[in-house]
Amino acid sequence: MNRDGTAHEGHQWMVYLSTFVAVCGSYEFGCCAGFSSPTQDAITDDLRKHKEFEVALQKLRGEDADVSHEAAEIQDYIATLDQLPKAKMLDLFQRRYSRSVIIGVGLMVCQQFGGINGVCFYVSSIFEQAGFSSSIGTITYAILQVVVTGIGAAIMDKAGRKPLILISASGLVLGCVLTAISFFLKVNGWALGAVAALAVTGILVYIGSFSIGMGAVPWVVMSEIFPINIKGQAGSLATLVNWFGAWLCSYTFNFLMSWSSYGTFILYAAINGLAIVFVVFVVPETKGKTLEQIQAAINK
């Protein structure tokens, strides 16, 4: 990046990397073409083995748990599923599946378009521009990401999916705002002594917030909200959107920074703010709920 806060030219490698991400994402397009999930078929076959199924369910819920009622519900659901025609890609757009698809795809949009891949790929340049050691900053960034991701995984079932995403998105907004303020001060030559501290704090708050919730929780929610008969197709569509968002964010970040360094992070802050609204009003809490309960909450 140049000293005025804009990104310099010469990042052609990012074009190649972005293209590579797009090519990897094209794999998901093949999945979306209507192929069934071998894993899902295997799970369905195993569920038909009633005795083994109850043993597995008992281990999952605990030795003292009464699983008879839940087992009966699942068996009824599987019996109903067997009577349905094999799901195709176009079936995802039926009204009965629309809310589940909107939630799954919407979470992937929120995850990727909030700027995570742009920040990840250019974090060393951001630290350099802020006047902070890129090596120390990048190492701190990586350590924080690993530690906070572990904490998020450990508390996910206790805190719940929705609260974690909301806390995460709020932190992403704060991190973006702090980083935007640092670049604004840098461009205008104001309070230059505070630029480095604000930028480093903003980036670390950003990655810590992403790692605690927005990084992993959308994938967990996606695995829980789709009915079994469309899980393969719906999951593939959501993953395709995720890969496309990763490519678009990484590809456009340098152009956005050339346009306006602080404006880029204000844009990301706005997107993460919209993600909060989306989660509050659209995304249900799935912690500790069966698929039937989740579907009832979604379609009520």
C-alpha positions in Angstrom: 0.0 0.0 0.0 1.1 3.6 -0.6 1.6 6.1 2.2 -1.7 7.8 1.5 -3.6 4.7 2.5 -4.3 3.3 -0.9 -3.2 0.0 -2.2 -0.3 -0.1 -4.6 -0.2 -2.1 -7.9 1.8 -5.2 -8.2 -0.5 -7.7 -6.5 -1.0 -9.8 -9.6 -0.6 -12.9 -7.4 -3.9 -12.0 -5.8 -5.6 -12.4 -9.2 -4.1 -15.8 -9.6 -5.0 -16.8 -6.0 -8.6 -15.5 -6.5 -8.9 -17.5 -9.7 -7.7 -20.6 -7.9 -10.3 -20.0 -5.2 -12.9 -19.8 -8.0 -11.7 -23.0 -9.6 -11.9 -24.8 -6.3 -15.4 -23.4 -5.9 -16.5 -24.7 -9.2 -16.3 -28.2 -7.7 -19.3 -27.2 -5.7 -21.2 -26.4 -8.9 -20.9 -30.1 -9.9 -22.3 -31.0 -6.5 -25.2 -28.6 -7.1 -26.1 -30.3 -10.4 -28.2 -32.8 -8.6 -25.9 -35.6 -7.4 -27.0 -37.3 -4.2 -24.7 -37.5 -1.1 -23.2 -40.9 -0.6 -22.7 -40.1 3.0 -26.3 -39.1 3.5 -27.5 -42.3 1.7 -25.3 -44.3 4.1 -26.8 -42.5 7.1 -30.3 -43.2 5.8 -29.5 -46.9 5.3 -28.1 -47.1 8.8 -31.2 -45.5 10.3 -33.3 -48.3 8.9 -31.4 -50.7 11.1 -33.5 -49.9 14.1 -31.6 -51.7 16.7 -28.2 -50.3 15.8 -29.8 -46.9 15.4 -31.2 -46.8 19.0 -27.8 -47.9 20.4 -26.1 -45.1 18.5 -28.7 -42.6 19.7 -28.4 -43.7 23.3 -24.6 -43.2 23.2 -25.2 -39.7 21.7 -27.7 -38.6 24.3 -26.2 -40.4 27.3 -26.8 -43.6 29.2 -29.5 -42.2 31.4 -31.4 -40.4 28.7 -34.8 -41.8 27.5 -34.5 -41.9 23.7 -37.5 -44.0 22.9 -39.7 -41.0 21.9 -37.0 -39.3 19.9 -36.2 -42.6 18.1 -39.8 -43.1 17.2 -40.0 -39.6 15.8 -36.9 -40.1 13.7 -38.1 -43.5 12.4 -41.4 -41.9 11.4 -39.6 -39.1 9.7 -37.4 -41.6 7.7 -40.5 -43.6 6.7 -42.0 -40.4 5.4 -38.8 -39.5 3.6 -38.7 -42.9 1.9 -42.1 -42.0 0.3 -40.8 -38.7 -1.2 -39.3 -38.5 -4.7 -35.5 -38.0 -4.9 -34.7 -34.4 -4.5 -33.3 -32.3 -7.3 -31.6 -28.9 -7.4 -34.8 -27.1 -8.5 -36.6 -28.6 -5.5 -34.7 -26.2 -3.3 -36.8 -23.3 -4.6 -40.1 -24.8 -3.4 -41.8 -22.8 -0.8 -41.5 -25.4 1.9 -37.7 -25.3 1.6 -37.3 -21.6 0.9 -36.7 -20.4 4.5 -34.1 -23.1 5.2 -32.2 -22.2 1.9 -32.4 -18.5 2.7 -30.9 -19.0 6.1 -28.1 -21.3 4.9 -27.2 -19.2 1.9 -27.7 -15.9 3.8 -25.2 -17.0 6.5 -22.6 -17.8 3.9 -23.1 -14.3 2.3 -22.7 -12.7 5.7 -19.6 -14.7 6.5 -17.8 -13.9 3.2 -18.9 -10.5 2.2 -17.9 -9.0 5.6 -14.4 -8.9 4.3 -12.6 -11.8 5.9 -10.6 -13.0 2.9 -9.5 -9.5 2.0 -8.3 -8.8 5.5 -6.6 -12.3 5.7 -4.7 -11.9 2.4 -3.6 -8.3 3.0 -3.1 -8.3 6.8 0.7 -7.8 6.6 0.2 -4.8 4.2 -2.3 -3.3 6.6 0.1 -3.6 9.5 2.9 -2.1 7.5 0.7 0.8 6.4 -0.2 1.4 10.0 3.5 1.7 10.9 3.5 -1.6 12.9 5.8 -4.6 12.4 4.1 -6.9 9.8 5.9 -10.0 11.2 4.9 -9.4 14.8 1.4 -8.4 13.7 0.9 -11.4 11.5 2.1 -13.9 14.1 -0.1 -12.3 16.7 -3.0 -12.4 14.3 -2.5 -16.1 13.6 -2.1 -17.1 17.3 -5.2 -15.1 18.2 -7.2 -16.8 15.4 -6.2 -20.3 16.6 -6.9 -19.7 20.3 -10.2 -17.9 19.8 -11.4 -20.5 17.3 -10.7 -23.2 19.9 -12.6 -21.2 22.5 -15.6 -20.8 20.2 -15.7 -24.5 19.5 -15.6 -25.3 23.2 -18.5 -22.9 24.2 -20.7 -23.3 21.1 -23.0 -25.9 22.7 -23.3 -23.9 25.9 -23.7 -20.4 24.5 -25.8 -21.3 21.6 -25.4 -20.7 17.9 -27.3 -17.5 17.5 -25.7 -15.6 20.4 -22.2 -16.5 19.2 -23.0 -15.2 15.7 -24.4 -12.0 17.1 -21.5 -11.4 19.3 -19.1 -12.2 16.5 -20.9 -9.9 14.0 -20.9 -7.0 16.6 -17.2 -7.5 17.1 -16.6 -7.4 13.3 -18.4 -4.1 13.1 -16.3 -2.7 15.9 -13.1 -4.0 14.3 -14.0 -2.5 10.9 -14.9 0.9 12.4 -11.6 1.1 14.4 -9.6 0.2 11.3 -11.5 2.7 9.2 -10.8 5.4 11.7 -7.1 4.6 11.7 -7.0 4.9 7.9 -9.1 8.1 7.9 -6.6 9.7 10.4 -3.7 8.5 8.3 -5.1 9.9 5.0 -5.9 13.3 6.5 -2.7 13.5 8.6 -4.5 13.8 11.9 -3.4 12.2 15.2 -0.8 10.1 13.5 0.5 8.7 16.8 -2.8 6.9 17.2 -2.9 5.3 13.8 -0.9 2.2 14.5 -2.7 1.4 17.8 -6.1 1.8 16.2 -5.3 -0.2 13.1 -3.7 -3.1 15.1 -6.5 -3.1 17.6 -9.1 -3.0 14.9 -7.6 -5.9 12.9 -7.1 -8.1 16.1 -10.7 -7.4 17.2 -11.9 -8.2 13.7 -10.1 -11.6 13.5 -10.9 -12.5 17.1 -14.6 -11.7 16.5 -14.7 -13.7 13.3 -13.0 -16.7 14.9 -15.4 -16.9 17.9 -18.5 -17.2 15.8 -18.9 -16.1 12.2 -16.1 -18.4 11.0 -17.4 -21.8 12.2 -21.0 -21.4 13.4 -22.7 -20.8 10.0 -21.4 -24.2 8.9 -22.8 -25.8 12.0 -26.2 -24.1 11.5 -26.2 -25.1 7.8 -25.7 -28.7 8.8 -28.7 -28.5 11.1 -31.4 -26.6 9.3 -31.9 -28.6 6.1 -34.3 -31.6 5.8 -32.5 -34.8 5.1 -33.9 -35.2 1.6 -32.4 -31.9 0.4 -29.3 -31.7 2.6 -26.9 -32.7 -0.1 -28.2 -30.3 -2.7 -28.8 -27.4 -0.3 -25.4 -27.8 1.4 -23.7 -27.7 -2.0 -25.6 -24.6 -3.0 -24.6 -22.8 0.2 -21.0 -23.9 -0.2 -20.9 -22.7 -3.8 -22.1 -19.3 -2.6 -19.4 -19.3 0.1 -16.7 -20.0 -2.4 -18.0 -17.4 -4.8 -18.0 -14.9 -1.9 -14.5 -15.8 -1.0 -13.3 -15.2 -4.5 -15.2 -12.0 -4.9 -14.0 -10.5 -1.6 -10.3 -11.4 -2.2 -10.4 -10.2 -5.8 -12.0 -6.9 -5.1 -10.2 -6.0 -1.9 -7.2 -4.3 -3.6 -9.5 -2.3 -5.9 -11.6 -1.2 -3.0 -8.5 -0.1 -1.1 -7.3 1.9 -4.2 -10.7 3.6 -4.2 -10.7 4.4 -0.4 -8.8 2.7 2.4 -11.1 3.8 5.1 -14.2 3.6 2.9 -13.4 -0.1 2.3 -13.7 -0.9 6.0 -16.8 1.3 6.4 -18.4 -0.8 3.7 -17.5 -4.0 5.5 -18.8 -2.6 8.8 -22.1 -1.9 7.0 -22.3 -5.4 5.6 -21.6 -6.9 9.1 -24.3 -4.6 10.5 -26.8 -6.0 8.1 -25.6 -9.5 9.1 -26.7 -8.7 12.7 -30.2 -7.7 11.4 -30.4 -10.9 9.3 -29.5 -13.1 12.2 -31.8 -11.4 14.7 -34.9 -11.7 12.5 -34.3 -14.7 10.3 -31.9 -17.2 11.8 -33.4 -19.6 14.5 -31.5 -21.0 17.5 -30.7 -24.6 16.8 -28.8 -25.6 19.9 -30.2 -28.8 21.5 -33.1 -29.1 19.0 -34.0 -32.0 16.8 -34.5 -31.5 13.0 -38.3 -31.6 13.5 -38.2 -28.9 16.1 -35.9 -26.7 14.0 -38.2 -27.1 10.9 -41.2 -26.2 13.0 -39.4 -23.0 14.3 -38.4 -22.1 10.7 -41.8 -22.6 9.1 -44.1 -21.4 11.9 
